[in-house]
């Protein structure tokens, strides 16, 4: 009998969901306002046209196809919001909840501030008809009050989308929202910048920093593969960004840092000779505390970078180094896995660097 009730409940839920979807009007997300990328690409959800850069290896290319840092801006008076996506490459990061890696994260403006509203993701596998579950229509939020809301829909951090639609009930308004974020700043870096360990896509430190300052940050996070590659300097320079922020010392070895930082900078400067470039000290990885080998490796790298950046900042104009220690705190309460922060750690990081970032950029009238 219990089994019969369970079957009836599942069927009722499926029927309710299918019925709800029939009343949904779908809009191609490209007809709304798509932000968070700076390069022209054949797939609008790739961050870089990777085929134009054969120097990229397969892993680097796949990571640059993911949607990290991208979002769709819109206004709606709908009482519920849906998404329907098709996926290409997807990475399964060990420190990444599925809601952040493959799902969607909605922020809504409330009393002048951007507030978390929902984080959702479909299941894996295929249904009985062979259809991909991850690509099934997905309700992001429901039971809203019907007044007009300004929305940021963050896209998956570790997945490539090939198509995306936003759905609202028939009769509800859905239109593109003007971008409230100013300037174009490229932010390059490791899995920290990409967002590993964040609980949802809008909880990375670039996303926090963007909402807190109103500055438009475009992510070039590369999840473990941010190693000051010459080609990345070429890609970043080609964006002609107003400014650059670089979490550049978290992945490469001391030797790679010494060998690559000048070629990396020279590539940016070839195409963008005056934009400020802000480098960040790598954060303290909590796994160092009781691992003596990790402690030595990280301490040696930080010491080396601190000395090197004094030379670099003297050698190159408009290059800065924010060397603030303990950017995510020292209480060991923000680690997802001993390496990556959780969302609270990313919030602390954004809060810590914000004053210096804002001060530097204001010198260039980037406010």
BAFI-859499 format. One line per field, with one value per residue (C-alpha): residue number from 1; residue in three letters; chain; z, y, x. Coordinates in steps of 0.25 Angstrom, whole numbers, plus 5000, padded with zeros to 4 digits. Each point is the difference from the previous one (the first is absolute). Layout:
BEGIN
nr [NUM,...] .
rest [ALA,...] .
kette [A,...] .
Z [Z,...] .
Y [Y,...] .
X [X,...] .
This chain:
BEGIN
nr [1,2,3,4,5,6,7,8,9,10,11,12,13,14,15,16,17,18,19,20,21,22,23,24,25,26,27,28,29,30,31,32,33,34,35,36,37,38,39,40,41,42,43,44,45,46,47,48,49,50,51,52,53,54,55,56,57,58,59,60,61,62,63,64,65,66,67,68,69,70,71,72,73,74,75,76,77,78,79,80,81,82,83,84,85,86,87,88,89,90,91,92,93,94,95,96,97,98,99,100,101,102,103,104,105,106,107,108,109,110,111,112,113,114,115,116,117,118,119,120,121,122,123,124,125,126,127,128,129,130,131,132,133,134,135,136,137,138,139,140,141,142,143,144,145,146,147,148,149,150,151,152,153,154,155,156,157,158,159,160,161,162,163,164,165,166,167,168,169,170,171,172,173,174,175,176,177,178,179,180,181,182,183,184,185,186,187,188,189,190,191,192,193,194,195,196,197,198,199,200,201,202,203,204,205,206,207,208,209,210,211,212,213,214,215,216,217,218,219,220,221,222,223,224,225,226,227,228,229,230,231,232,233,234,235,236,237,238,239,240,241,242,243,244,245,246,247,248,249,250,251,252,253,254,255,256,257,258,259,260,261,262,263,264,265,266,267,268,269,270,271,272,273,274,275,276,277,278,279,280,281,282,283,284,285,286,287,288,289,290,291,292,293,294,295,296,297,298,299,300,301,302,303,304,305,306,307,308,309,310,311,312,313,314,315,316,317,318,319,320,321,322,323,324,325,326,327,328,329,330,331,332,333,334,335,336,337,338,339,340,341,342,343,344,345,346,347,348,349,350,351,352,353,354,355,356,357,358,359,360,361,362,363,364,365,366,367] .
rest [UNK,UNK,UNK,UNK,UNK,UNK,UNK,UNK,UNK,UNK,UNK,UNK,UNK,UNK,UNK,UNK,UNK,UNK,UNK,UNK,UNK,UNK,UNK,UNK,UNK,UNK,UNK,UNK,UNK,UNK,UNK,UNK,UNK,UNK,UNK,UNK,UNK,UNK,UNK,UNK,UNK,UNK,UNK,UNK,UNK,UNK,UNK,UNK,UNK,UNK,UNK,UNK,UNK,UNK,UNK,UNK,UNK,UNK,UNK,UNK,UNK,UNK,UNK,UNK,UNK,UNK,UNK,UNK,UNK,UNK,UNK,UNK,UNK,UNK,UNK,UNK,UNK,UNK,UNK,UNK,UNK,UNK,UNK,UNK,UNK,UNK,UNK,UNK,UNK,UNK,UNK,UNK,UNK,UNK,UNK,UNK,UNK,UNK,UNK,UNK,UNK,UNK,UNK,UNK,UNK,UNK,UNK,UNK,UNK,UNK,UNK,UNK,UNK,UNK,UNK,UNK,UNK,UNK,UNK,UNK,UNK,UNK,UNK,UNK,UNK,UNK,UNK,UNK,UNK,UNK,UNK,UNK,UNK,UNK,UNK,UNK,UNK,UNK,UNK,UNK,UNK,UNK,UNK,UNK,UNK,UNK,UNK,UNK,UNK,UNK,UNK,UNK,UNK,UNK,UNK,UNK,UNK,UNK,UNK,UNK,UNK,UNK,UNK,UNK,UNK,UNK,UNK,UNK,UNK,UNK,UNK,UNK,UNK,UNK,UNK,UNK,UNK,UNK,UNK,UNK,UNK,UNK,UNK,UNK,UNK,UNK,UNK,UNK,UNK,UNK,UNK,UNK,UNK,UNK,UNK,UNK,UNK,UNK,UNK,UNK,UNK,UNK,UNK,UNK,UNK,UNK,UNK,UNK,UNK,UNK,UNK,UNK,UNK,UNK,UNK,UNK,UNK,UNK,UNK,UNK,UNK,UNK,UNK,UNK,UNK,UNK,UNK,UNK,UNK,UNK,UNK,UNK,UNK,UNK,UNK,UNK,UNK,UNK,UNK,UNK,UNK,UNK,UNK,UNK,UNK,UNK,UNK,UNK,UNK,UNK,UNK,UNK,UNK,UNK,UNK,UNK,UNK,UNK,UNK,UNK,UNK,UNK,UNK,UNK,UNK,UNK,UNK,UNK,UNK,UNK,UNK,UNK,UNK,UNK,UNK,UNK,UNK,UNK,UNK,UNK,UNK,UNK,UNK,UNK,UNK,UNK,UNK,UNK,UNK,UNK,UNK,UNK,UNK,UNK,UNK,UNK,UNK,UNK,UNK,UNK,UNK,UNK,UNK,UNK,UNK,UNK,UNK,UNK,UNK,UNK,UNK,UNK,UNK,UNK,UNK,UNK,UNK,UNK,UNK,UNK,UNK,UNK,UNK,UNK,UNK,UNK,UNK,UNK,UNK,UNK,UNK,UNK,UNK,UNK,UNK,UNK,UNK,UNK,UNK,UNK,UNK,UNK,UNK,UNK,UNK,UNK,UNK,UNK,UNK,UNK,UNK,UNK,UNK,UNK,UNK,UNK,UNK,UNK,UNK,UNK,UNK,UNK,UNK,UNK,UNK,UNK,UNK] .
kette [A,A,A,A,A,A,A,A,A,A,A,A,A,A,A,A,A,A,A,A,A,A,A,A,A,A,A,A,A,A,A,A,A,A,A,A,A,A,A,A,A,A,A,A,A,A,A,A,A,A,A,A,A,A,A,A,A,A,A,A,A,A,A,A,A,A,A,A,A,A,A,A,A,A,A,A,A,A,A,A,A,A,A,A,A,A,A,A,A,A,A,A,A,A,A,A,A,A,A,A,A,A,A,A,A,A,A,A,A,A,A,A,A,A,A,A,A,A,A,A,A,A,A,A,A,A,A,A,A,A,A,A,A,A,A,A,A,A,A,A,A,A,A,A,A,A,A,A,A,A,A,A,A,A,A,A,A,A,A,A,A,A,A,A,A,A,A,A,A,A,A,A,A,A,A,A,A,A,A,A,A,A,A,A,A,A,A,A,A,A,A,A,A,A,A,A,A,A,A,A,A,A,A,A,A,A,A,A,A,A,A,A,A,A,A,A,A,A,A,A,A,A,A,A,A,A,A,A,A,A,A,A,A,A,A,A,A,A,A,A,A,A,A,A,A,A,A,A,A,A,A,A,A,A,A,A,A,A,A,A,A,A,A,A,A,A,A,A,A,A,A,A,A,A,A,A,A,A,A,A,A,A,A,A,A,A,A,A,A,A,A,A,A,A,A,A,A,A,A,A,A,A,A,A,A,A,A,A,A,A,A,A,A,A,A,A,A,A,A,A,A,A,A,A,A,A,A,A,A,A,A,A,A,A,A,A,A,A,A,A,A,A,A,A,A,A,A,A,A,A,A,A,A,A,A,A,A,A,A,A,A,A,A,A,A,A,A] .
Z [5000,5003,4987,4993,5007,4996,4986,5000,5006,4990,4988,5006,5002,4985,4995,5008,4995,4986,5001,5005,4989,4990,5005,4999,4989,4996,4996,4994,5011,4989,4998,5015,5005,5000,5009,5005,4987,4992,4988,4987,4999,4990,5012,5008,5014,4997,5007,4989,4985,5004,4986,4997,5010,4996,5011,5011,5004,5000,5015,4999,4988,5007,5013,4991,4994,5013,5005,5012,5004,4989,5003,4994,5004,4999,5006,5003,5007,4999,5012,4996,4991,4992,4992,4989,4996,4991,5005,4993,5008,5015,5011,5013,5010,5013,5008,4992,5004,4988,5002,4997,4990,4991,5006,5000,5011,5000,5007,5001,5004,5013,5007,4992,5002,4992,5008,4998,4996,4995,4996,4991,4992,4993,5003,4992,4990,4991,5001,4995,4986,5000,5002,5008,5013,5002,4987,5005,5003,5014,5009,5006,5010,5002,5009,4998,5002,4986,5001,4990,5004,4995,4999,4998,4995,5002,4991,5004,5004,4995,4988,4985,4995,4986,5001,5011,5001,5012,5002,5007,5001,4988,5002,5009,4996,4997,4994,4999,5012,4998,5005,5013,5001,4995,4992,4994,5010,4996,5013,4997,5009,5006,5005,5011,4989,4993,5013,5005,5013,4998,5004,4987,4988,5006,5013,4994,5004,4986,5002,5014,4996,4987,5008,5011,4991,4988,4992,4988,5002,4989,5005,4993,5011,4996,5011,5003,4987,5002,4998,4994,4986,4989,4992,5012,5000,4985,5002,5012,4992,4988,5009,5001,5014,5009,5011,5003,5014,5000,5010,4993,5011,5005,4990,4994,5006,5005,4987,4991,5007,4998,4985,4996,5006,4991,4987,5006,5003,4986,4993,5007,4998,4985,4998,5012,5005,5011,5007,5015,5003,5015,5005,5012,5010,5001,5012,5012,4997,5013,4997,5003,5015,5003,4987,5002,4985,4995,5010,4995,4985,5002,5009,4990,4989,5007,5004,4986,4994,5010,4996,4985,5000,5006,4987,4991,5006,4998,4986,4994,5001,5005,5006,5015,5010,5012,5010,5011,5008,5006,4990,5003,5015,5010,5008,4990,4999,4985,4993,4991,4999,5006,4987,4995,5008,5002,4996,5014,4997,4986,5007,5009,4989,4992,5013,5002,4987,4996,5007,4992,4987,5001,5004,4988,4990,5004,4996,4986,5001,5001,5010] .
Y [5000,5010,4996,5004,5013,5003,4997,5009,5011,5000,4999,5012,5008,4997,5004,5013,5003,4997,5008,5012,5000,5000,5014,5005,5010,4998,5011,4998,5005,5007,5010,5004,5006,4991,5005,4994,4998,5008,4992,4998,4985,4991,4994,5012,4992,4997,5011,4998,4996,4989,4995,5014,4996,4986,5002,4997,4986,4992,5002,5015,5001,4992,5009,5012,4995,5000,5011,5004,5015,5001,5004,5004,5013,5002,5007,4992,5000,4985,4992,4989,4999,4988,4997,4990,4997,4991,4996,4998,4997,4998,4999,4992,5008,4993,5013,5004,4998,4997,5012,5008,4992,4996,5008,5014,5011,5011,5014,5010,5015,5002,5014,5004,4988,4987,4989,4985,4994,4986,4989,4988,4989,4988,4986,4991,4989,4997,4998,4988,5006,5002,5015,5007,5004,5011,5007,4999,5013,5005,5009,5010,5006,5001,5007,5014,5012,5004,5014,5003,4995,5003,4987,4994,4986,4994,4989,4987,5001,4987,4997,5005,5004,4999,5006,5006,5005,5007,4997,5007,4998,5005,5014,5004,5010,4996,5010,5003,5008,5011,4996,5007,4997,5010,4999,4987,4993,4986,4992,4988,4989,4986,4991,5011,5010,4989,4997,4986,4998,5011,4995,5007,5008,5013,4998,5001,5011,5007,4999,5006,5011,5003,5002,5008,5010,5001,4997,4990,4988,4990,4987,4992,4990,4988,4989,4996,5004,5015,4999,5013,4994,5009,4997,5005,5013,5001,4997,5010,5011,4998,5003,5015,4999,5013,4993,4986,4993,4987,4989,4995,4993,4989,4990,5001,4996,5009,4997,5002,5014,5005,4995,5004,5013,5009,4994,4999,5015,5003,4994,5008,5013,4997,5003,5008,5008,5009,4992,4998,4985,4996,4987,4993,4993,4985,4997,4992,4985,4994,4987,5005,5001,4986,4996,5004,4997,5009,5010,5001,5000,5011,5009,4999,5004,5012,5005,4998,5008,5011,5003,4998,5009,5012,4998,4999,5012,5008,4995,5001,5013,4998,4987,4998,4989,4998,4992,5000,4987,4991,5005,4989,5001,4992,4992,4988,5001,5003,4988,4991,4990,5006,5007,5007,5010,4998,5011,5007,5000,5006,5011,5003,5000,5010,5009,5000,5004,5009,5013,4999,4996,5011,5010,4995,5001,5013,5006,4996,5006,4986,5002] .
X [5000,5011,5007,4986,4999,5015,4997,4987,5008,5011,4990,4992,5013,5004,4986,5001,5013,4996,4987,5008,5010,4988,4997,5014,5005,5015,5009,5014,5010,5007,4988,5003,5013,5011,5012,5013,5009,5009,5003,4992,4997,4992,4993,4995,5002,5015,5010,5010,5000,5010,5002,5007,5011,5006,5010,4989,5000,4987,4998,5002,4991,4989,5001,4999,4987,4993,4991,5007,4997,4989,4986,4987,4993,4985,4988,4987,4987,4999,4996,5009,5013,5005,5012,5002,5015,5008,5014,5013,5013,4998,5011,4997,5009,5002,4998,4987,4986,4991,4992,5012,5007,4988,4989,4994,5000,4990,5003,4988,5002,4993,5000,5012,5008,5002,4995,5001,4987,5002,5010,4995,5006,4993,5005,5009,4998,4988,4985,4993,4999,5015,4999,5011,4995,5010,4993,4986,4992,5004,4991,5010,4990,4985,4990,5005,4991,4998,5006,5012,5013,5014,5008,5014,5000,5014,5004,5007,5014,5006,4991,4999,4986,4997,4986,4991,4986,4993,4986,4988,4985,4992,4996,5012,5010,5014,5010,5015,5005,5011,5013,5002,5015,5010,5013,5006,5010,5006,5003,5010,5003,5000,4989,4998,4996,4992,4993,5003,4994,4989,4986,4994,5004,4998,5008,5014,5010,4999,4984,5000,5010,4992,4987,5007,5007,4991,5012,4998,5010,5002,5005,5012,5001,5007,4998,5014,5006,5003,5015,5003,5000,5005,4987,4991,5008,4997,4985,4999,5007,4990,4989,5005,4994,4999,5008,5005,5000,5009,4999,5013,5008,4991,5003,5014,5013,5011,5008,4988,4997,5014,5000,4986,4996,5008,4995,4986,5000,5007,4989,4989,5008,5002,4985,4996,5012,4994,4989,5003,5004,4997,5007,4994,5008,4995,4992,5004,4996,4994,5006,5014,4998,5003,5007,5015,5003,4988,5004,5014,4996,4989,5009,5012,4991,4994,5014,5005,4988,5001,5014,4998,4988,5008,5009,4988,4993,5012,5003,4986,4991,4986,5002,4996,5001,4990,5008,4990,5002,4989,4989,4990,5003,5008,4990,4999,4985,4999,5007,4992,5012,5013,5002,4988,4991,4986,4990,5003,5015,4997,4992,5011,5010,4992,4998,5015,5005,4989,5006,5013,4994,4991,5011,5009,4989,4995,5014,4995,4986,4995,4989] .
